[in-house]
């Protein structure tokens, strides 16, 4: 056998690997090339070479690309959007999960016992989750809200149960569903993200893998899954298939400053540099509608961020324009009541004990403060 034939015979089994079983679960966002990739099908791409994505992968130049900027003033309230329901997300520590540095992000492979059972017209199985982040000098979420970019973003990737595998599903219009949430810096360690971040030093180099004991994956997402934005889009990395039904939660997750530092400065890229700024710029909507599962007054004026009150579980509370107005009216009422009391006290000739009028409280209820565990 000549040298060329030997090379082909050695490569052939590797070309088949992505199509076996649930393979391909590390392909969405920062994932690997798939055998279905259109265009030239280059096996390597980078965030420094964004302009060539649409040349090498034709779908990357499509009209339904992700990520996007969510303009909350333009988001359309849809009462048909029901709360997202998940099942099987609490995993026992005895179940070992694979954590990998694939050169573009950190990927945690998930068993298909995790599923989306509500909020979507069809059911979806989990495949993997991964993160996007910036650098010590800037944020790195993929989606933005009213032009605001968050420190980082988590994506939990699912595929439609009508298909046998992620690889098969990813090329169909109804194939994929991704849950996205923003990460910001807050006070205190996030115990759920700690389960991933504490292992990053074990997979610093590209291709390295390690095992992570099972934990409550739901803790990586907001406690309240009722409030979210929804739109039809794509994978945010090549091959950019336009087959993703996106759910972007309105509530942010909080990590400690140390945890965020570990995330943005531990893994290395294929160029043996620190893996940072692994996010794609926002794409044009091209007339697509962005729906919201909640309604604010005025319409959807919320930008989740680290300035919102945080709960003990590392969740940041949603804060709507209506809440702000309520607080302002409450303050005005309190000031007016105080001035009235001072006036009465000043002009009263008796020193009888005054009864203070009852003040109405402006109560802000966070999107959720309960433990997802």
C-alpha positions in Angstrom: 0.0 0.0 0.0 1.5 3.4 -1.0 1.7 6.3 1.4 -1.3 8.2 0.0 -3.6 5.2 0.3 -2.4 4.5 3.8 -3.2 8.1 4.8 -6.8 7.8 3.5 -7.3 4.5 5.3 -6.2 6.1 8.5 -8.4 9.1 8.1 -11.6 7.3 7.1 -12.6 6.1 10.6 -12.1 9.7 11.9 -14.5 11.1 9.3 -17.2 8.7 10.5 -17.0 9.7 14.1 -19.3 12.7 14.1 -22.2 10.6 12.8 -22.0 7.9 15.4 -24.7 7.8 18.2 -25.0 11.2 19.9 -21.7 12.5 18.5 -21.6 16.1 17.5 -22.8 17.2 20.9 -19.8 19.5 21.1 -20.5 21.1 17.8 -22.9 23.9 18.6 -21.2 27.2 19.4 -17.5 26.7 19.4 -18.0 23.2 18.1 -16.3 21.1 15.5 -16.9 20.9 11.8 -19.7 18.4 10.8 -19.8 16.1 7.8 -22.8 18.2 6.5 -20.9 21.5 6.4 -21.6 23.4 3.3 -19.2 25.5 1.3 -15.5 24.6 1.3 -15.8 22.8 4.7 -12.6 24.0 6.2 -11.8 22.1 9.4 -10.5 25.2 11.1 -12.1 28.6 11.8 -11.5 31.3 14.4 -13.1 34.3 15.9 -10.3 36.4 14.4 -11.4 35.4 10.9 -15.1 36.2 11.0 -15.3 37.7 7.6 -14.5 34.3 6.0 -17.2 32.3 7.8 -19.8 32.9 5.2 -17.4 32.0 2.4 -16.3 28.7 4.0 -19.8 27.9 5.5 -22.6 29.2 3.3 -25.3 29.3 6.0 -23.2 31.8 8.0 -24.3 34.4 5.4 -28.0 33.6 5.8 -30.8 35.9 7.0 -31.6 34.0 10.2 -28.3 34.2 12.0 -27.5 34.4 15.6 -26.7 36.0 18.0 -28.8 39.1 17.9 -29.4 42.3 19.9 -32.7 42.2 21.7 -34.4 45.6 21.5 -36.8 45.3 24.4 -39.0 48.2 23.0 -39.5 46.2 19.8 -40.1 42.8 21.5 -43.7 41.5 21.1 -45.5 40.2 24.1 -46.9 36.7 23.3 -49.3 35.1 25.8 -48.8 31.9 24.0 -45.2 31.6 25.3 -45.6 29.3 28.3 -43.0 28.7 31.1 -40.0 26.6 30.1 -40.2 23.2 31.8 -37.2 21.0 32.2 -36.9 17.4 33.6 -34.0 15.2 34.6 -31.7 18.1 35.2 -30.7 17.1 38.7 -28.0 14.4 38.3 -26.5 12.2 41.0 -22.8 12.6 41.8 -22.3 9.1 40.7 -23.0 10.0 37.1 -19.8 11.2 35.4 -20.0 13.9 32.8 -17.3 14.7 30.2 -15.9 18.2 30.3 -13.7 19.2 27.3 -11.7 22.1 25.9 -12.5 21.9 22.2 -10.4 24.9 21.3 -13.3 27.3 21.0 -15.0 26.9 24.4 -15.5 24.6 27.3 -18.1 21.9 26.6 -20.0 19.8 29.2 -21.6 16.8 27.6 -25.1 16.0 29.0 -27.0 12.7 29.1 -30.2 12.7 27.0 -32.2 12.0 30.1 -32.3 15.8 30.5 -35.1 17.2 28.5 -37.3 20.2 27.7 -40.9 19.1 28.4 -42.7 22.4 28.3 -42.6 25.8 26.6 -41.9 24.3 23.2 -44.4 22.7 20.8 -42.2 19.6 20.7 -39.9 17.8 23.1 -36.1 18.2 23.0 -33.3 16.2 24.6 -30.2 17.8 26.0 -26.9 17.3 24.2 -24.4 19.7 25.8 -23.8 23.1 27.4 -21.0 25.5 26.9 -20.0 29.1 27.6 -19.0 32.3 25.8 -17.0 35.0 27.5 -14.9 38.1 27.0 -11.6 39.1 28.7 -10.5 40.8 31.9 -10.9 44.1 30.0 -14.4 43.6 28.5 -17.6 41.5 28.4 -18.3 38.6 26.1 -21.9 37.5 25.9 -23.1 36.7 22.4 -26.6 38.1 22.6 -27.0 41.7 23.8 -30.0 43.5 25.4 -30.6 47.1 24.2 -27.0 47.1 23.0 -25.7 46.0 26.4 -23.2 43.1 26.4 -23.0 41.0 29.5 -19.8 39.4 31.0 -20.6 35.9 29.7 -23.4 33.7 28.4 -24.3 30.0 28.9 -26.0 27.9 26.2 -27.7 24.6 27.0 -28.2 22.8 23.7 -31.1 20.4 23.0 -32.2 18.5 19.9 -35.7 17.4 18.8 -36.6 14.0 20.0 -38.1 13.1 16.6 -34.5 12.7 15.4 -32.1 10.0 16.5 -29.1 12.2 17.2 -27.9 15.8 17.5 -26.0 15.5 14.2 -29.2 14.4 12.4 -31.4 17.1 14.0 -29.0 20.0 13.5 -29.8 20.2 9.7 -33.6 20.3 10.1 -35.6 23.6 10.6 -37.1 22.3 13.9 -34.0 20.4 14.9 -32.5 22.4 17.8 -33.6 24.4 20.9 -31.1 26.4 22.9 -31.6 27.9 26.4 -29.4 31.0 26.9 -28.7 33.0 30.1 -26.4 35.9 30.8 -23.7 35.8 33.5 -22.5 38.8 35.5 -20.2 39.5 38.4 -21.9 39.5 41.8 -21.1 38.8 45.5 -20.3 35.4 46.7 -19.4 32.1 44.9 -22.0 30.5 42.7 -22.0 26.9 43.9 -23.4 25.4 40.6 -20.9 27.1 38.3 -18.2 26.1 40.8 -18.9 22.4 39.8 -17.6 23.3 36.3 -15.0 26.1 36.9 -13.0 24.1 39.5 -12.1 21.6 36.7 -10.9 24.1 34.1 -7.3 23.8 35.2 -7.5 20.1 34.2 -8.4 20.9 30.6 -6.3 24.0 29.9 -4.9 22.6 26.6 -7.0 22.1 23.5 -8.4 18.5 23.3 -8.0 17.8 27.0 -10.9 16.1 28.8 -11.8 15.4 32.4 -14.7 13.9 34.3 -17.2 16.0 36.3 -19.5 14.4 38.9 -23.1 15.0 38.2 -24.9 17.9 39.9 -28.0 19.9 39.5 -27.6 21.4 36.0 -30.8 23.5 36.6 -28.8 25.6 39.0 -26.8 27.0 36.1 -30.0 28.6 34.8 -32.3 31.2 36.3 -34.7 30.0 39.1 -37.7 31.4 37.2 -38.1 30.1 33.7 -41.2 32.0 32.9 -39.6 35.2 31.7 -37.7 35.0 28.4 -37.3 36.2 24.9 -37.8 33.9 21.9 -36.8 34.0 18.3 -35.7 31.7 15.4 -32.0 31.8 14.6 -28.9 29.8 14.0 -25.8 28.1 15.5 -23.5 31.0 16.4 -20.4 29.2 15.1 -19.8 27.4 11.8 -21.6 25.7 10.1 -24.2 28.3 11.4 -27.2 26.1 10.5 -30.4 28.2 10.8 -32.2 25.5 12.8 -32.3 26.9 16.4 -35.3 28.0 18.4 -33.7 30.4 20.9 -34.8 31.1 24.5 -33.0 33.9 26.2 -33.9 34.3 29.8 -34.7 37.7 31.3 -32.9 36.9 34.6 -29.1 36.9 34.9 -26.9 34.6 36.8 -24.2 35.9 39.2 -20.7 34.6 39.6 -18.0 35.9 41.9 -15.2 38.1 40.6 -12.8 35.2 41.1 -15.0 32.7 39.3 -15.3 35.1 36.3 -11.6 35.5 36.3 -11.1 31.8 36.2 -13.5 31.5 33.3 -11.8 34.1 31.1 -8.2 33.3 31.8 -7.7 29.6 32.2 -8.3 27.8 28.9 -5.9 28.0 25.9 -6.7 28.3 22.2 -5.3 26.3 19.3 -2.7 29.0 18.9 -1.6 28.3 22.5 -2.9 31.7 23.7 -5.4 32.4 26.4 -8.9 31.6 25.1 -10.8 34.9 25.3 -13.5 36.8 23.5 -15.0 33.7 22.0 -18.2 35.4 20.9 -19.7 36.3 17.6 -20.9 39.8 16.9 -24.7 40.4 16.8 -26.3 39.7 13.4 -29.0 41.6 11.5 -32.6 40.5 12.3 -33.7 40.8 8.6 -37.3 41.4 9.7 -37.5 38.5 12.2 -39.8 39.0 15.2 -38.5 38.7 18.8 -41.2 37.6 21.2 -41.4 38.1 24.9 -43.2 35.8 27.4 -43.8 38.7 29.8 -45.3 42.2 29.5 -43.9 45.3 31.2 -45.2 48.9 31.4 -44.0 50.5 29.2 -43.4 47.4 26.9 -40.4 45.4 27.9 -38.0 48.0 29.2 -35.8 45.5 31.1 -32.1 45.0 30.8 -30.9 42.3 33.2 -27.6 43.1 34.8 -25.4 43.0 37.8 -27.0 46.1 39.3 -30.2 44.1 40.1 -30.7 42.6 43.5 -29.1 39.2 43.9 -30.4 36.1 45.7 -28.4 33.7 47.8 -28.3 31.3 44.9 -26.5 33.6 42.5 -29.5 34.7 40.6 -30.0 38.3 39.6 -33.5 39.6 39.8 -35.4 41.0 36.8 -36.4 44.7 37.2 -39.1 46.2 35.0 -39.9 49.9 34.2 -43.2 49.4 36.1 -41.3 48.6 39.3 -39.2 51.7 38.9 -42.3 53.9 38.6 -43.9 52.2 41.6 -40.8 52.9 43.7 -40.8 56.6 42.6 -44.4 57.0 43.5 -43.7 55.4 46.8 -40.9 57.8 47.5 -43.1 60.8 46.6 -45.9 59.6 48.8 -43.5 59.1 51.7 -42.0 62.6 51.3 -45.5 64.1 51.1 -46.6 62.3 54.2 -43.5 63.4 56.1 -44.1 67.0 55.2 -47.7 66.9 56.3 -46.7 65.4 59.7 -44.2 68.2 60.2 -46.8 70.8 59.3 -49.3 69.4 61.8 -46.6 69.1 64.5 -45.5 72.7 64.0 -48.9 74.2 64.2 -50.4 72.0 66.9 -50.8 73.8 70.2 -51.0 70.6 72.2 -48.2 68.1 72.8 -50.5 65.1 72.4 -48.9 62.0 70.9 -49.4 62.0 67.1 -50.4 58.8 65.3 -48.4 58.4 62.2 -50.4 57.6 59.1 -49.8 54.2 57.6 -47.4 54.4 54.7 -48.1 52.3 51.7 -45.2 50.0 50.8 -43.9 49.6 47.3 -43.0 45.9 47.2 -40.7 44.7 44.4 -41.0 41.0 43.8 -38.0 39.6 42.1 -38.4 37.3 39.1 -37.4 34.5 41.4 -35.6 34.0 44.6 -36.2 30.3 45.1 -33.6 27.6 45.0 -33.7 25.6 41.7 -32.3 22.6 43.5 
